[in-house]
Amino acid sequence: MIRMIEDPAELAGEDITGKYILRKLNYHWFAYGKAGIVTACKGTILHVDREETVYSERWGRRIYTGNGKRYPGGVCPISAVACVCDTPDDVNSVIQLDVETQEEFNQLIAKAKARVHALASSSQDNLFLVAAE
């Protein structure tokens, strides 16, 4: 199950030990990342481990495997949690959405630039028409 967290108070008092968390990343497009597994909840501080990732041909990127190999990940304030997932597949699905959304974001930027260039060209053409009259 994938659960989006709008307000960190939603997690107050809830034990999410053993769950995967993702944080909202500071990009220009919708993105979640820095996935970790909560190993302990101590007040408003979560202790997290990082899970091993491997390259997947299917996804075309590194994915979380769920194979149990973990590395110390440090701590995370509960206020930074943007998404809680139950399984590595849930985490990989959210991250894949981020990858696709980044591509859509880049396409929108290219489309906007093309429109501005077209507008600039048409305004130059209008200047020539006005000057000729």
MIDOSE-1310 file (N, C-alpha, C; in nm, 2 decimals, decimal comma, always signed):
residues 133
mirm	+0,08/-0,12/+0,00/+0,00/+0,00/+0,00/+0,09/+0,13/+0,00; +0,05/+0,22/-0,08/+0,12/+0,35/-0,08/+0,03/+0,45/-0,01; +0,09/+0,52/+0,08/+0,01/+0,62/+0,16/+0,08/+0,76/+0,15; +0,02/+0,86/+0,09/+0,07/+0,99/+0,08/+0,04/+1,06/+0,21
iedp	+0,15/+1,14/+0,26/+0,13/+1,21/+0,38/+0,13/+1,36/+0,35; +0,02/+1,42/+0,37/+0,00/+1,56/+0,35/+0,05/+1,65/+0,47; +0,03/+1,60/+0,59/+0,06/+1,67/+0,71/+0,13/+1,57/+0,80; +0,25/+1,61/+0,84/+0,33/+1,52/+0,93/+0,25/+1,48/+1,06
aela	+0,16/+1,56/+1,10/+0,08/+1,52/+1,22/+0,00/+1,39/+1,20; -0,02/+1,36/+1,07/-0,09/+1,23/+1,04/-0,02/+1,11/+1,10; +0,11/+1,12/+1,11/+0,20/+1,01/+1,16/+0,22/+1,02/+1,31; +0,18/+1,13/+1,37/+0,20/+1,14/+1,52/+0,15/+1,02/+1,59
gedi	+0,24/+0,96/+1,67/+0,20/+0,85/+1,75/+0,19/+0,72/+1,68; +0,20/+0,72/+1,55/+0,19/+0,60/+1,47/+0,32/+0,53/+1,46; +0,33/+0,40/+1,48/+0,45/+0,33/+1,46/+0,46/+0,28/+1,32; +0,56/+0,33/+1,25/+0,58/+0,29/+1,11/+0,71/+0,21/+1,09
tgky	+0,75/+0,15/+1,20/+0,87/+0,07/+1,20/+0,85/-0,05/+1,10; +0,95/-0,07/+1,01/+0,94/-0,18/+0,91/+0,88/-0,13/+0,78; +0,83/-0,01/+0,78/+0,77/+0,05/+0,65/+0,88/+0,13/+0,58; +0,86/+0,14/+0,45/+0,95/+0,23/+0,37/+0,90/+0,37/+0,37
ilrk	+0,99/+0,46/+0,38/+0,94/+0,60/+0,37/+1,02/+0,67/+0,25; +0,95/+0,77/+0,20/+1,01/+0,85/+0,09/+1,00/+0,99/+0,14; +1,09/+1,08/+0,10/+1,09/+1,22/+0,13/+1,06/+1,30/+0,00; +1,00/+1,41/+0,02/+0,97/+1,50/-0,10/+1,11/+1,56/-0,13
lnyh	+1,15/+1,55/-0,26/+1,27/+1,61/-0,30/+1,25/+1,75/-0,35; +1,36/+1,83/-0,35/+1,35/+1,97/-0,39/+1,39/+1,98/-0,53; +1,30/+1,93/-0,62/+1,32/+1,95/-0,76/+1,21/+2,04/-0,82; +1,22/+2,07/-0,94/+1,12/+2,15/-1,01/+1,00/+2,07/-1,05
wfay	+1,00/+1,94/-1,04/+0,89/+1,86/-1,07/+0,85/+1,77/-0,95; +0,74/+1,71/-0,95/+0,69/+1,62/-0,85/+0,79/+1,51/-0,83; +0,85/+1,49/-0,71/+0,95/+1,38/-0,70/+0,95/+1,34/-0,55; +0,96/+1,21/-0,53/+0,99/+1,16/-0,40/+1,11/+1,07/-0,41
gkag	+1,19/+1,06/-0,30/+1,31/+0,98/-0,30/+1,37/+0,96/-0,17; +1,50/+0,93/-0,16/+1,57/+0,90/-0,04/+1,49/+0,80/+0,04; +1,46/+0,69/-0,03/+1,38/+0,58/+0,04/+1,46/+0,52/+0,15; +1,40/+0,48/+0,25/+1,46/+0,41/+0,36/+1,36/+0,33/+0,44
ivta	+1,41/+0,23/+0,52/+1,32/+0,15/+0,60/+1,33/+0,20/+0,74; +1,22/+0,23/+0,80/+1,22/+0,27/+0,94/+1,25/+0,16/+1,03; +1,36/+0,18/+1,11/+1,40/+0,07/+1,20/+1,35/+0,11/+1,35; +1,33/+0,23/+1,37/+1,28/+0,27/+1,50/+1,21/+0,41/+1,50
ckgt	+1,11/+0,43/+1,57/+1,04/+0,56/+1,59/+1,07/+0,61/+1,73; +1,14/+0,72/+1,74/+1,16/+0,78/+1,87/+1,11/+0,92/+1,88; +0,99/+0,94/+1,92/+0,93/+1,07/+1,92/+0,91/+1,12/+1,78; +0,97/+1,23/+1,74/+0,96/+1,29/+1,61/+1,08/+1,25/+1,52
ilhv	+1,16/+1,16/+1,57/+1,28/+1,12/+1,49/+1,27/+0,97/+1,45; +1,29/+0,95/+1,32/+1,29/+0,81/+1,27/+1,43/+0,77/+1,24; +1,46/+0,65/+1,28/+1,59/+0,59/+1,25/+1,56/+0,50/+1,13; +1,64/+0,52/+1,02/+1,62/+0,45/+0,89/+1,75/+0,38/+0,85
dree	+1,73/+0,27/+0,78/+1,83/+0,20/+0,70/+1,81/+0,22/+0,56; +1,91/+0,21/+0,48/+1,90/+0,21/+0,33/+1,90/+0,07/+0,29; +1,83/+0,04/+0,19/+1,82/-0,10/+0,13/+1,90/-0,11/+0,01; +1,96/-0,22/-0,02/+2,04/-0,24/-0,14/+1,96/-0,22/-0,26
tvys	+2,02/-0,16/-0,37/+1,95/-0,15/-0,49/+2,03/-0,22/-0,60; +1,96/-0,27/-0,70/+2,03/-0,33/-0,82/+1,98/-0,27/-0,94; +2,05/-0,28/-1,05/+2,01/-0,23/-1,18/+1,90/-0,33/-1,24; +1,79/-0,28/-1,28/+1,69/-0,36/-1,34/+1,67/-0,32/-1,49
erwg	+1,68/-0,42/-1,58/+1,65/-0,40/-1,72/+1,51/-0,36/-1,74; +1,42/-0,42/-1,67/+1,27/-0,39/-1,68/+1,24/-0,24/-1,65; +1,30/-0,18/-1,55/+1,27/-0,05/-1,51/+1,37/+0,05/-1,57; +1,49/+0,00/-1,62/+1,59/+0,09/-1,68/+1,66/+0,17/-1,58
rriy	+1,67/+0,13/-1,46/+1,73/+0,21/-1,35/+1,75/+0,12/-1,23; +1,81/+0,17/-1,13/+1,83/+0,09/-1,00/+1,70/+0,08/-0,93; +1,67/-0,03/-0,87/+1,55/-0,05/-0,80/+1,58/-0,11/-0,66; +1,49/-0,09/-0,57/+1,50/-0,16/-0,44/+1,45/-0,30/-0,45
tgng	+1,53/-0,39/-0,39/+1,51/-0,53/-0,41/+1,43/-0,60/-0,31; +1,43/-0,56/-0,18/+1,36/-0,63/-0,08/+1,44/-0,75/-0,03; +1,57/-0,76/-0,07/+1,64/-0,89/-0,04/+1,69/-0,89/+0,10; +1,67/-0,78/+0,18/+1,72/-0,78/+0,32/+1,85/-0,72/+0,34
kryp	+1,93/-0,70/+0,24/+2,06/-0,63/+0,26/+2,04/-0,48/+0,29; +2,08/-0,44/+0,40/+2,06/-0,30/+0,44/+2,19/-0,24/+0,49; +2,19/-0,10/+0,48/+2,30/-0,02/+0,52/+2,25/+0,09/+0,62; +2,33/+0,13/+0,71/+2,29/+0,23/+0,80/+2,25/+0,36/+0,72
ggvc	+2,14/+0,42/+0,76/+2,09/+0,53/+0,68/+2,08/+0,66/+0,77; +2,09/+0,65/+0,90/+2,09/+0,76/+0,98/+1,95/+0,79/+1,04; +1,92/+0,92/+1,05/+1,79/+0,96/+1,11/+1,72/+1,05/+1,01; +1,59/+1,06/+1,03/+1,50/+1,15/+0,95/+1,39/+1,20/+1,04
pisa	+1,37/+1,33/+1,04/+1,26/+1,39/+1,11/+1,12/+1,34/+1,05; +1,03/+1,31/+1,14/+0,90/+1,26/+1,09/+0,84/+1,37/+1,00; +0,87/+1,50/+1,01/+0,82/+1,60/+0,93/+0,86/+1,60/+0,79; +0,97/+1,52/+0,76/+1,02/+1,51/+0,62/+0,95/+1,40/+0,54
vacv	+0,87/+1,31/+0,61/+0,81/+1,20/+0,54/+0,70/+1,25/+0,45; +0,70/+1,21/+0,33/+0,60/+1,25/+0,23/+0,52/+1,13/+0,18; +0,57/+1,01/+0,20/+0,51/+0,89/+0,15/+0,55/+0,77/+0,23; +0,46/+0,68/+0,26/+0,49/+0,56/+0,34/+0,44/+0,44/+0,25
cdtp	+0,53/+0,35/+0,23/+0,51/+0,23/+0,14/+0,53/+0,10/+0,22; +0,45/+0,00/+0,19/+0,47/-0,13/+0,25/+0,57/-0,22/+0,19; +0,59/-0,21/+0,06/+0,68/-0,30/-0,01/+0,78/-0,23/-0,10; +0,89/-0,30/-0,14/+0,98/-0,24/-0,23/+0,92/-0,21/-0,37
ddvn	+0,82/-0,30/-0,41/+0,75/-0,27/-0,53/+0,67/-0,14/-0,53; +0,61/-0,11/-0,41/+0,55/+0,02/-0,39/+0,64/+0,13/-0,41; +0,76/+0,12/-0,35/+0,86/+0,23/-0,36/+0,91/+0,24/-0,50; +0,93/+0,13/-0,57/+0,98/+0,14/-0,71/+0,87/+0,20/-0,80
sviq	+0,75/+0,18/-0,77/+0,64/+0,24/-0,85/+0,63/+0,39/-0,83; +0,65/+0,44/-0,71/+0,65/+0,58/-0,68/+0,77/+0,64/-0,75; +0,89/+0,58/-0,74/+1,01/+0,64/-0,81/+1,00/+0,64/-0,96; +0,93/+0,53/-1,01/+0,91/+0,53/-1,16/+0,82/+0,64/-1,20
ldve	+0,72/+0,67/-1,12/+0,63/+0,78/-1,15/+0,72/+0,91/-1,16; +0,81/+0,92/-1,06/+0,90/+1,04/-1,06/+0,98/+1,05/-1,19; +1,03/+0,94/-1,24/+1,11/+0,93/-1,36/+1,03/+0,98/-1,48; +0,91/+0,92/-1,49/+0,82/+0,96/-1,60/+0,77/+1,11/-1,59
tqee	+0,75/+1,15/-1,47/+0,71/+1,29/-1,45/+0,82/+1,39/-1,49; +0,94/+1,35/-1,46/+1,06/+1,44/-1,49/+1,06/+1,45/-1,65; +1,04/+1,34/-1,72/+1,04/+1,35/-1,87/+0,92/+1,44/-1,91; +0,81/+1,43/-1,85/+0,69/+1,52/-1,89/+0,73/+1,66/-1,86
fnql	+0,79/+1,69/-1,75/+0,83/+1,82/-1,71/+0,93/+1,88/-1,82; +1,03/+1,80/-1,86/+1,12/+1,84/-1,96/+1,05/+1,87/-2,09; +0,96/+1,79/-2,13/+0,88/+1,81/-2,25/+0,80/+1,94/-2,25; +0,74/+1,97/-2,13/+0,67/+2,09/-2,12/+0,76/+2,22/-2,13
iaka	+0,88/+2,21/-2,07/+0,97/+2,32/-2,08/+1,01/+2,34/-2,23; +1,04/+2,23/-2,30/+1,07/+2,24/-2,44/+0,95/+2,30/-2,52; +0,83/+2,26/-2,49/+0,71/+2,31/-2,56/+0,70/+2,46/-2,53; +0,72/+2,50/-2,41/+0,71/+2,64/-2,37/+0,81/+2,73/-2,44
karv	+0,94/+2,68/-2,45/+1,04/+2,75/-2,52/+1,01/+2,76/-2,67; +0,95/+2,66/-2,73/+0,92/+2,66/-2,87/+0,81/+2,77/-2,89; +0,71/+2,78/-2,80/+0,60/+2,88/-2,81/+0,66/+3,02/-2,80; +0,75/+3,04/-2,71/+0,81/+3,17/-2,69/+0,89/+3,21/-2,81
hala	+0,97/+3,11/-2,87/+1,04/+3,14/-2,99/+0,94/+3,18/-3,11; +0,83/+3,10/-3,12/+0,73/+3,13/-3,22/+0,67/+3,27/-3,20; +0,64/+3,30/-3,07/+0,59/+3,43/-3,04/+0,69/+3,54/-3,08; +0,81/+3,52/-3,04/+0,92/+3,62/-3,08/+0,93/+3,64/-3,23
sssq	+0,92/+3,53/-3,30/+0,93/+3,54/-3,45/+0,81/+3,61/-3,50; +0,69/+3,58/-3,45/+0,57/+3,65/-3,51/+0,57/+3,80/-3,47; +0,62/+3,83/-3,35/+0,63/+3,98/-3,32/+0,73/+4,05/-3,41; +0,84/+3,98/-3,44/+0,93/+4,04/-3,54/+0,87/+4,06/-3,67
dnlf	+0,79/+3,96/-3,72/+0,72/+3,97/-3,84/+0,62/+4,09/-3,84; +0,55/+4,11/-3,73/+0,46/+4,22/-3,71/+0,53/+4,35/-3,72; +0,65/+4,36/-3,66/+0,73/+4,48/-3,67/+0,76/+4,52/-3,81; +0,80/+4,42/-3,89/+0,83/+4,44/-4,03/+0,71/+4,49/-4,11
lvaa	+0,59/+4,43/-4,08/+0,47/+4,47/-4,15/+0,43/+4,61/-4,11; +0,44/+4,65/-3,98/+0,41/+4,79/-3,94/+0,51/+4,88/-4,00; +0,63/+4,85/-4,01/+0,73/+4,94/-4,07/+0,71/+4,96/-4,22; +0,66/+4,85/-4,28/+0,64/+4,86/-4,43/+0,52/+4,95/-4,46
e	+0,42/+4,96/-4,37/+0,30/+5,04/-4,39/+0,34/+5,18/-4,38
